[in-house]
Amino acid sequence: MIMHTSMIRLSMLTVLLLSLSGCINISAQLQPINESVKAEKTSSDCADIIFGFGFGSLSVEHAMTKVQSIQDPLHPYREPIWERVPYITKIRSIELQDWRFLFFGERCINVTGE
């Protein structure tokens, strides 16, 4: 009986260590923080990572804009138009963030500013 419970504990510990071995959460500042700009808004541009494979290109320009849907007043029942509008005009900081849990993850560029 004692051998049986120790084997269960060992197998649970092994499963826990294997599942946590693929977890990361890393943030890196890409430039010094500009103290003269207020930290009012934060926006990001992200790319997904699935099973270690990711596709996409990240840019600070996309992170500084916000995706917004515009409804066409002439055709209100048509699919809305998606466009990027300026959201951040002055940059306080740029941060690269990478997180993964097991087989899924995401890499983002976060921009903070006014």
C-alpha positions as CSV (number, residue, x, y, z in Angstrom):
1,M,0.0,0.0,0.0
2,I,2.8,2.4,0.8
3,M,4.5,1.6,-2.5
4,H,1.3,2.3,-4.4
5,T,0.8,5.8,-2.9
6,S,4.5,6.7,-3.4
7,M,4.2,5.7,-7.1
8,I,1.1,7.8,-7.5
9,R,2.8,10.8,-5.9
10,L,5.9,10.3,-8.1
11,S,3.8,10.1,-11.3
12,M,1.8,13.2,-10.3
13,L,5.0,15.1,-9.6
14,T,6.4,14.0,-13.0
15,V,3.3,15.2,-14.8
16,L,3.4,18.5,-13.0
17,L,7.1,19.1,-13.9
18,L,6.6,18.2,-17.5
19,S,3.6,20.5,-17.9
20,L,5.3,23.4,-16.3
21,S,8.5,22.9,-18.2
22,G,7.1,24.7,-21.3
23,C,5.9,27.8,-19.5
24,I,7.5,31.2,-20.0
25,N,6.5,34.9,-19.5
26,I,9.2,37.3,-20.6
27,S,9.0,41.1,-21.0
28,A,11.8,43.3,-22.5
29,Q,12.0,47.1,-22.8
30,L,13.3,47.9,-26.3
31,Q,14.2,51.6,-25.5
32,P,14.6,53.8,-22.5
33,I,11.4,55.1,-21.0
34,N,10.6,58.7,-22.1
35,E,9.6,60.3,-18.7
36,S,8.2,63.5,-20.5
37,V,5.4,61.5,-22.1
38,K,2.4,60.4,-19.9
39,A,1.4,56.7,-19.7
40,E,-2.2,57.3,-20.7
41,K,-2.8,54.6,-23.3
42,T,-1.4,51.1,-24.0
43,S,-1.8,49.2,-27.3
44,S,-0.3,46.1,-28.8
45,D,0.3,44.1,-31.9
46,C,0.4,40.4,-31.4
47,A,1.2,37.1,-33.2
48,D,0.0,33.7,-32.1
49,I,2.3,30.7,-31.5
50,I,0.8,27.2,-31.8
51,F,2.8,24.1,-31.3
52,G,6.0,26.1,-31.6
53,F,5.0,27.6,-35.0
54,G,4.1,31.2,-35.4
55,F,3.4,33.4,-38.4
56,G,3.1,37.2,-38.8
57,S,5.1,40.4,-38.6
58,L,4.8,42.8,-35.6
59,S,5.3,46.5,-36.0
60,V,5.3,49.5,-33.7
61,E,3.1,51.4,-36.2
62,H,0.4,48.7,-36.0
63,A,0.7,48.7,-32.2
64,M,0.2,52.5,-32.1
65,T,-3.1,52.3,-34.0
66,K,-6.4,50.8,-33.1
67,V,-8.6,48.7,-35.3
68,Q,-12.1,50.2,-35.6
69,S,-15.2,49.2,-37.6
70,I,-16.8,51.9,-39.7
71,Q,-20.4,51.5,-40.8
72,D,-21.2,52.7,-44.3
73,P,-24.1,55.2,-44.0
74,L,-25.2,54.5,-47.6
75,H,-25.4,50.8,-47.1
76,P,-26.2,50.2,-43.4
77,Y,-26.7,46.4,-43.8
78,R,-23.4,45.8,-45.6
79,E,-20.5,44.3,-43.7
80,P,-18.7,47.1,-41.8
81,I,-15.3,48.4,-43.0
82,W,-12.3,47.8,-40.8
83,E,-9.6,50.4,-40.6
84,R,-6.8,51.4,-38.4
85,V,-7.1,54.8,-36.7
86,P,-4.3,56.6,-34.7
87,Y,-4.5,55.8,-31.0
88,I,-1.1,56.7,-29.6
89,T,0.7,59.7,-31.0
90,K,3.7,60.1,-28.5
91,I,5.6,57.0,-27.4
92,R,6.6,56.6,-23.7
93,S,7.9,53.0,-23.9
94,I,8.1,50.0,-26.3
95,E,8.0,46.5,-24.7
96,L,8.4,43.1,-26.3
97,Q,6.4,40.5,-24.4
98,D,6.5,36.7,-25.0
99,W,4.5,34.1,-23.1
100,R,3.9,30.4,-23.7
101,F,2.0,27.7,-21.9
102,L,2.7,24.2,-23.1
103,F,1.9,24.3,-26.9
104,F,0.3,27.7,-27.2
105,G,1.7,31.2,-26.8
106,E,1.9,34.8,-28.1
107,R,4.5,37.4,-28.9
108,C,3.5,41.0,-28.6
109,I,4.9,44.5,-29.0
110,N,3.3,46.8,-26.4
111,V,3.4,50.5,-26.9
112,T,2.6,52.9,-24.1
113,G,2.1,56.7,-24.5
114,E,-0.3,59.5,-25.1
